[in-house]
């Protein structure tokens, strides 16, 4: 035990991410992509209903490539800074599983569609450059179920092939992550990216994304030597929280195993047990030779022309990370608000249009996130689905900035706009007048109300005269309670002038 002392250690984690693509049909057949197109809340498809002779691996059937899946994969690869292969092919990965009836998976082995990428992310430890080893396209397998429908226990497994054949993009990073938090952050940013691009629904609870961290630890011993634990892969994690906790547990498990036994382990796959919050051994890792890869003779190679590549590049636009950075640095938004607006493409586009005629980007952001989002939540719709136009948002933001209405008037104004149907451009000011929301700029009534306040000579007034500047807010509130639609800015100015 004396020589198994941990002086320090370095964590190395690489990620494999499986992303189901949101195509209408499956990867190599025209049958509906029931898994990739499903939304949260949708009833599950009847087991084994999204199948055809190709999925079932019947004799004589031939696969036909899904062009849209290839395009979605190229777009994701470009967003990850990858090089795109001008020429690639399909390979058969041979193994027997009951959820893959033809006994091989069509994948890409030595010529991936996307390769040598780089993704920059800002972490709490500073900037991190994540190298993307490859992103290749393949078909998903089906599911083995160990409980019968309705939750009835059974002593055998049953097969649902609805997921089999779903287009699956497998993204593989280099081992550039050094903390569990970094791993979870990258996964979350990748989810936003594929949703932003529209290539995947990215809903973890629906199985659209699955994460598999590959973990090992370089331990510096008490005598200065470095020992390296074997790489373990944790399979099929489907939440950011589990991904972070499973990575943290496995790092500590490997260190403890070496300290207690001297074993550095074997290259193997592990699972995650949520009730005990621990990893468990599944099997020793297969090598590539075990799969007997060879080119698929039924599929032609993929040739990516320069014109096709340029067309796909033009569809990507500004990515979430770049948009977020611009919102923070150029527009002065908070990181939280920038995350909200940059995380969803349509919401961000709505904000971009509203900005064009607005005076204050922060004002527009606050109204969209805090006011329109409140109305949208009540109606269970996204902000851009409310019926409020970007021009309406711009107009209300400008009315507030011009001190014509109070910021607190925005919610009732938008509510009235929705119930009355007055959502055409340039109607919000008229509606504000009809609702009596326009603030008075006449200083006469303001001065009269201030004179009444001074005559009362209350405690708040004495506090302000005594130098307590925070009392000013209470004085403004007291004047505003007079029942008039006073402009608080004018009230503040007249109070300061009258009180010296």
PyMOL commands that set and color helices and strands:
alter all, ss='L'
color gray80, all
select helices_A, chain A and resi 53-56+67-79+180-197+204-206+240-261+288-291+306-316+320-329+335-343+345-355+361-379+383-385+390-401+409-420+428-434+443-456+459-465+471-480+488-499
alter helices_A, ss='H'
color red, helices_A
select strands_A, chain A and resi 6-20+83-84+87-88+91-94+104-107+114-123+126-139+143-148+152-160+167-173+209-221+226-228+232-234+268-273+278-284+294-295+302-303
alter strands_A, ss='S'
color yellow, strands_A
deselect
rebuild
show_as cartoon
